[in-house]
Amino acid sequence: MINFINDRVIAVLLIEKDGNEKLKDVTIIAATNRPDRIDPALMRPGRFHRLIYVPLPYEQTHLEIFQI
């Protein structure tokens, strides 16, 4: 069931991204802790083609985040 849901979400996302009408003023941001499991279809040019690595914060930064 999980794979079916995953496949449907990816299909809908690709349809929206590749649709005839360009999405104007829309930015889609995705995040994962498992980039190795991203469907290759999502990483083609014009889709999610840019990866930005955000490293884990240092211990002091952890403490500061929890104080917010």
MIDO-869936 format. One line per 4 residues: their letters; for each residue x, y, z of C-alpha. Coordinates in nm, 4 decimals. Layout:
A = X Y Z | ...
// end
This chain:
MINF = 0.0000 0.0000 0.0000 | 0.2845 0.2401 0.0851 | 0.4463 0.1895 -0.2570 | 0.1139 0.2545 -0.4298
INDR = 0.0677 0.5814 -0.2402 | 0.4273 0.6818 -0.3089 | 0.3865 0.6105 -0.6816 | 0.0619 0.8115 -0.6971
VIAV = 0.2146 1.1109 -0.5191 | 0.5126 1.1091 -0.7564 | 0.2836 1.0772 -1.0602 | 0.0669 1.3716 -0.9531
LLIE = 0.3711 1.5834 -0.8720 | 0.5264 1.5119 -1.2122 | 0.2010 1.5946 -1.3896 | 0.1813 1.9278 -1.2081
KDGN = 0.5482 2.0120 -1.2722 | 0.5385 1.9081 -1.6389 | 0.1912 2.0433 -1.7178 | 0.1327 2.2597 -2.0213
EKLK = 0.0719 2.5684 -1.8104 | 0.3855 2.6877 -1.6399 | 0.3534 2.7372 -1.2672 | 0.4156 3.1095 -1.2336
DVTI = 0.5372 3.2469 -0.9019 | 0.5349 2.8988 -0.7489 | 0.8361 2.7474 -0.5785 | 0.8296 2.3868 -0.4667
IAAT = 1.0736 2.2856 -0.1958 | 1.1215 1.9262 -0.0892 | 1.3234 1.7854 0.1971 | 1.4449 1.4372 0.2814
NRPD = 1.6933 1.2649 0.5037 | 1.7184 0.9852 0.2434 | 1.8307 1.1428 -0.0873 | 1.9382 0.7984 -0.2054
RIDP = 1.5705 0.7000 -0.2221 | 1.4501 0.9895 -0.4399 | 1.2832 0.8675 -0.7571 | 1.5210 0.9483 -1.0479
ALMR = 1.2276 1.0891 -1.2468 | 1.2062 1.3735 -0.9951 | 1.5701 1.4713 -1.0490 | 1.5551 1.5335 -1.4243
PGRF = 1.6332 1.8879 -1.5452 | 1.3426 2.1250 -1.4970 | 1.2125 1.9357 -1.1974 | 1.4010 1.9021 -0.8689
HRLI = 1.7383 1.9373 -1.0337 | 1.9192 2.1317 -0.7620 | 2.0279 1.9697 -0.4373 | 2.1219 2.1811 -0.1389
YVPL = 2.2893 1.9943 0.1443 | 2.2074 2.1261 0.4906 | 2.4394 1.9659 0.7462 | 2.3371 1.8784 1.0968
PYEQ = 2.3867 2.1639 1.3407 | 2.6617 2.1562 1.5993 | 2.5776 2.0852 1.9636 | 2.5691 2.4545 2.0585
THLE = 2.3344 2.5273 1.7696 | 2.1083 2.2415 1.8848 | 2.0795 2.4078 2.2235 | 2.0021 2.7457 2.0675
IFQI = 1.7327 2.5942 1.8466 | 1.5608 2.4337 2.1449 | 1.5627 2.7638 2.3323 | 1.3482 2.9294 2.0633
// end
